[in-house]
Amino acid sequence: MPDTPLLMPDTPPPMPDTPPSIPDTPPPTSDTWDGQLTPALTAYGRSATLADARLLSLSENATYLCTFTDTPDPLVLRLHRPGFRTLPQIRSELMWIERLRADGAVDTPAVVPTPAGEPAASFPGSGGALQHAALFEFAPGAEPDTTDFADVMEVVGRETAALHEHASRWRRPDVFTRPDWDLDNLIGAASLWGRWRDNPDVSPEGAEVLARAEEKLTRALDAYGRSPAVFGLIHGDLRAANLLVAPDAVRLIDFDDCGTGWFLYDLACSLSFVEHDPRAAEWVAAWLRGYESRRPLREEDVGAVPALVMLRRLMLVAWTHKRGDTPFAASLRPAFEARSVELARRYLADDYLTAVRHEHRA
């Protein structure tokens, strides 16, 4: 049994704080990120034995695979984008990861503390601004390709259900603080990524279609509501890049976007960037089968899936513009925006994921 008291599922959790606004400063370059390696690893007492550091991903943050001369096991270092997360938010994320591991809820890599026992490190960054970092044990596995989704999605759904079950029962400490992923914080004025309307790749005709899709999903999610049964602590970014598929398990990684949101928004995140794929309905049905093997769903829950997927897609339209300085976001444009408009047309015509209501139980 966990040593942290548990809440009943209908007990409201502490309210999270509002995500910080991103300062209007130039985005870090790869050279800037590389320059943070030594001070970050110094804070962990590991810079003197660093053998090699390889950039794994560059998105909100920069993530490196680090090998050392004094140990055979590599570690994964995450350098946080300045201004994107507060230190209390980072500590809260790492707290949940350790609680998930201690309770045996899901398989995710362990957090490596600093020599002083702190879950995250802080050090002077470029220009003297305070920089934050987190260090994790390395876990085997690889990001799944879309050719593997039909097999992987059912497992991901089952693991996500375990994650949500834990979130519904865990009594979070008063210091726990994470963003609230509602409509305003995802695609509204408070969004960290701006609004999809800010993306210059969206044509005037496309903007009219996306606006109508936003109106429709807003009505749908307002009707769906935010009761504790449907809205709680979620991963918030369970896309393929944050899944490690190995022969023995599917591990969930990178909880940097965890916060309170609709539980089935995690399903929408699993389709990130491939929502338009013709196989999407098949993948969603598999995910829901896995989820329902551990956690029941109502018809209202499954009926909200198209709106949540469209919500995620609109957020990503804004993201591809806001993070246009990263190679992955740049590689998607402008085709991503055009495909998003076509997806919105299908959503408006009730021709998107509507058959999933029954297919996932077939």
C-alpha positions in Angstrom: 0.0 0.0 0.0 1.3 3.5 -0.7 2.3 5.7 2.3 0.4 8.6 0.9 -3.3 8.8 1.9 -5.8 8.3 -0.9 -8.8 10.3 -2.0 -12.0 8.9 -3.1 -12.6 9.5 -6.9 -15.3 12.2 -6.2 -13.1 14.3 -3.9 -12.0 17.5 -5.7 -8.2 17.9 -5.9 -6.3 21.1 -5.1 -6.7 23.6 -7.9 -3.6 24.0 -10.1 -2.0 27.4 -10.8 -2.1 29.2 -14.1 0.8 28.4 -16.6 3.3 31.2 -16.8 3.5 33.3 -19.9 6.5 32.8 -22.1 8.8 35.8 -22.2 9.3 37.5 -25.5 13.0 36.5 -25.8 14.7 34.8 -28.8 14.4 31.0 -28.7 17.5 29.1 -27.5 19.7 27.9 -30.3 21.4 24.5 -30.3 24.7 26.2 -29.3 22.9 27.8 -26.3 21.5 24.5 -25.2 24.8 22.7 -25.6 26.4 25.5 -23.4 24.0 24.5 -20.6 25.3 20.9 -20.3 28.3 21.6 -18.1 26.6 23.8 -15.5 23.6 21.5 -15.4 25.7 18.3 -14.9 27.9 20.3 -12.4 24.7 20.8 -10.3 24.3 17.0 -10.4 28.0 16.4 -9.6 28.6 14.6 -12.9 30.3 17.1 -15.3 33.8 15.8 -14.5 32.9 12.2 -15.7 30.8 13.1 -18.8 32.0 11.1 -21.8 29.4 12.1 -24.4 26.1 13.9 -24.7 23.8 13.4 -27.7 20.8 15.6 -28.3 17.7 13.3 -28.4 14.9 15.9 -28.9 14.4 19.6 -29.1 10.9 20.9 -28.5 9.7 22.7 -25.4 12.9 21.6 -23.8 16.2 20.1 -24.9 16.8 16.4 -23.9 20.2 14.8 -24.0 21.4 11.2 -23.7 24.5 11.4 -21.5 27.2 8.7 -21.0 29.8 8.8 -18.2 33.3 7.4 -17.7 32.6 6.1 -14.1 29.3 4.2 -14.8 28.1 1.9 -17.6 24.5 3.3 -17.4 23.6 6.4 -19.4 21.3 9.1 -18.0 18.8 11.4 -19.7 19.2 15.1 -19.0 16.3 17.5 -19.7 17.1 21.2 -19.9 14.0 23.3 -19.4 13.1 26.1 -21.8 13.5 29.4 -19.8 10.2 30.7 -18.6 8.1 27.8 -19.7 7.7 26.0 -16.4 8.2 27.3 -12.9 10.4 25.4 -10.4 7.4 24.4 -8.3 5.7 23.0 -11.4 8.8 21.0 -12.3 9.1 19.7 -8.8 5.4 18.7 -8.9 5.8 16.8 -12.1 8.7 14.9 -10.7 6.8 14.2 -7.5 4.0 12.5 -9.5 6.5 10.4 -11.4 8.1 9.1 -8.2 4.6 8.5 -6.7 3.6 6.5 -9.8 6.7 4.4 -9.5 6.3 3.9 -5.8 2.7 2.8 -6.2 3.5 0.6 -9.2 0.9 2.3 -11.3 2.8 2.7 -14.6 6.3 2.0 -15.9 8.3 5.2 -16.2 12.0 6.0 -15.7 13.1 7.1 -12.2 14.1 10.6 -11.3 17.8 11.1 -10.4 18.1 13.7 -7.6 20.9 16.2 -7.1 23.7 15.4 -4.5 21.6 17.5 -2.0 18.6 15.3 -2.7 16.6 17.9 -4.7 14.4 16.5 -7.5 15.4 19.2 -9.9 18.6 21.3 -10.4 18.8 25.1 -10.8 21.8 26.9 -12.0 22.8 30.2 -13.8 22.0 30.0 -17.5 22.9 32.1 -20.4 22.7 35.8 -19.6 22.6 35.0 -15.9 18.9 33.9 -15.9 18.1 31.0 -13.7 17.9 27.7 -15.6 16.3 24.4 -14.5 17.1 20.8 -15.3 15.9 17.3 -14.5 17.8 14.0 -14.7 16.3 10.6 -15.3 17.5 7.0 -15.5 17.7 5.6 -19.0 15.0 3.2 -20.1 15.2 0.9 -23.2 12.7 1.2 -26.0 11.9 3.1 -29.1 9.2 5.5 -30.3 6.5 3.6 -32.2 6.0 4.2 -35.9 2.5 4.6 -37.2 2.9 1.1 -38.7 3.0 -0.2 -35.2 0.0 1.8 -33.8 -2.6 -0.9 -34.4 -0.7 -3.2 -32.0 0.6 -0.5 -29.6 -2.5 1.6 -29.1 -4.4 -1.0 -27.0 -1.5 -1.2 -24.6 -1.2 2.6 -24.4 -4.9 2.8 -23.6 -4.6 0.3 -20.8 -1.5 2.1 -19.3 -3.3 5.4 -19.6 -6.3 4.0 -17.7 -3.9 3.0 -14.9 -2.4 6.5 -14.9 -5.9 8.1 -14.6 -6.9 5.6 -11.9 -3.9 6.6 -9.9 -4.6 10.3 -10.5 -8.2 10.0 -9.3 -7.1 8.4 -6.0 -3.8 10.2 -5.1 -4.1 12.9 -2.5 -1.8 15.5 -3.9 0.2 17.6 -1.4 -0.7 21.3 -1.0 2.5 22.3 -2.8 1.6 20.3 -5.9 1.0 22.8 -8.7 0.5 22.1 -12.4 -1.3 23.8 -15.4 -5.0 23.6 -16.0 -5.6 22.3 -19.5 -9.0 23.8 -20.3 -10.1 25.5 -23.5 -8.6 28.8 -22.6 -5.2 27.4 -21.7 -5.0 25.1 -24.8 -6.4 27.3 -27.6 -7.5 30.5 -26.0 -6.0 33.7 -24.8 -4.0 32.0 -22.0 -2.4 29.4 -24.3 1.4 29.0 -24.0 1.5 28.4 -27.7 -0.6 31.3 -28.8 -3.8 30.7 -30.9 -4.1 28.9 -34.2 -5.2 32.2 -35.7 -1.6 33.4 -35.2 -0.3 30.9 -37.7 0.3 32.7 -41.0 0.1 29.3 -42.9 -3.6 29.2 -42.3 -5.4 30.8 -45.3 -8.5 33.1 -44.8 -10.7 30.4 -46.1 -9.1 27.8 -43.8 -9.4 30.1 -40.8 -13.2 30.3 -41.4 -13.4 26.5 -41.3 -11.2 26.2 -38.2 -13.2 28.9 -36.5 -16.5 26.9 -37.0 -14.7 23.7 -35.8 -13.6 25.6 -32.6 -17.2 26.8 -32.0 -18.5 23.2 -32.4 -16.0 21.6 -30.1 -16.5 24.3 -27.5 -20.2 23.6 -27.4 -19.5 19.9 -27.2 -17.0 20.1 -24.3 -19.1 22.7 -22.4 -21.9 20.1 -22.5 -19.5 17.3 -21.5 -18.5 19.2 -18.5 -15.6 19.1 -16.0 -16.8 16.8 -13.3 -14.1 14.8 -11.4 -15.3 11.7 -13.3 -14.0 13.2 -16.6 -11.5 15.9 -15.7 -8.4 15.4 -13.5 -4.7 14.9 -13.5 -3.4 13.7 -16.9 -0.1 13.2 -18.8 -1.1 15.9 -21.3 1.3 14.9 -24.1 1.1 11.1 -24.7 2.2 11.3 -28.3 4.4 8.7 -29.9 7.6 10.5 -29.0 6.7 10.1 -25.3 6.2 6.3 -25.5 9.1 3.8 -25.3 8.1 0.5 -26.8 10.2 -2.5 -25.8 9.6 -6.2 -25.9 8.7 -6.3 -22.2 6.7 -3.1 -21.8 5.4 0.2 -23.1 6.9 2.9 -20.9 5.4 6.4 -20.5 8.0 9.3 -20.4 8.2 13.1 -20.3 5.5 14.3 -18.0 6.5 17.9 -18.6 2.9 18.8 -19.8 1.1 17.0 -17.1 -1.8 19.0 -15.6 -5.5 18.9 -14.9 -7.6 18.3 -18.0 -10.1 16.0 -19.6 -9.0 12.4 -19.1 -9.7 11.5 -22.7 -7.5 14.4 -23.9 -4.7 11.9 -23.3 -6.3 9.8 -26.1 -6.3 12.9 -28.4 -2.6 13.4 -27.6 -1.8 9.9 -28.7 -2.9 10.9 -32.2 -0.8 14.0 -32.3 0.3 15.0 -35.8 -1.4 12.0 -37.4 -5.1 12.8 -36.6 -5.7 13.0 -40.4 -4.4 9.5 -41.1 -7.1 7.1 -42.6 -6.2 4.6 -39.9 -7.0 7.0 -37.0 -10.4 5.4 -36.3 -8.8 2.0 -36.0 -6.2 3.3 -33.6 -8.7 5.1 -31.5 -10.9 1.9 -31.2 -7.8 -0.1 -30.1 -6.9 2.6 -27.5 -10.4 2.6 -26.1 -10.5 -1.2 -25.9 -7.3 -1.1 -23.8 -8.6 1.7 -21.6 -11.9 0.0 -20.9 -10.1 -3.2 -19.9 -9.1 -1.2 -16.8 -11.4 1.7 -16.4 -15.1 1.9 -17.6 -16.3 4.6 -20.0 -19.8 5.9 -20.7 -21.3 6.7 -24.1 -20.8 10.4 -23.2 -17.1 9.8 -22.8 -16.6 8.1 -26.1 -18.9 10.7 -27.8 -16.5 13.5 -26.6 -13.5 12.0 -28.4 -13.9 13.7 -31.8 -14.1 17.1 -30.0 -11.1 16.4 -27.9 -9.1 15.3 -31.0 -10.1 18.4 -32.9 -9.1 20.5 -29.8 -5.7 18.9 -29.8 -5.2 19.5 -33.5 -6.1 23.2 -33.2 -3.5 23.5 -30.4 -0.9 21.9 -32.6 -1.7 24.3 -35.4 -0.6 27.1 -33.0 2.3 25.0 -31.8 3.8 24.5 -35.3 4.0 28.3 -35.6 5.2 29.0 -32.1 7.9 26.3 -32.2 8.8 27.0 -35.8 12.4 27.3 -34.6 12.6 23.6 -33.9 13.4 21.2 -36.8 10.3 19.0 -36.3 7.8 21.8 -36.3 9.5 23.4 -39.3 9.3 20.1 -41.2 5.5 19.9 -40.8 4.6 23.2 -42.4 2.7 24.2 -44.4 1.1 20.8 -45.2 0.0 20.4 -41.5 -2.2 23.4 -41.6 -3.9 22.4 -44.9 -4.6 18.9 -43.6 -6.0 20.5 -40.4 -8.5 22.4 -42.4 -9.6 19.2 -44.2 -9.9 17.4 -40.8 -12.0 20.3 -39.5 -14.3 19.9 -42.5 -14.8 16.2 -41.7 -15.4 17.1 -38.0 -18.1 19.7 -39.0 -19.8 17.2 -41.2 -19.9 14.6 -38.4 -17.7 12.4 -40.6 -14.7 12.0 -38.2 -14.4 9.2 -35.6 -18.1 8.9 -35.4 -18.1 5.1 -35.9 -15.7 4.6 -33.0 -18.6 4.7 -30.5 -19.4 1.1 -31.5 -16.3 -0.2 -33.2 -14.1 -0.2 -30.0 -16.4 -2.8 -28.4 -16.7 -5.0 -31.4 
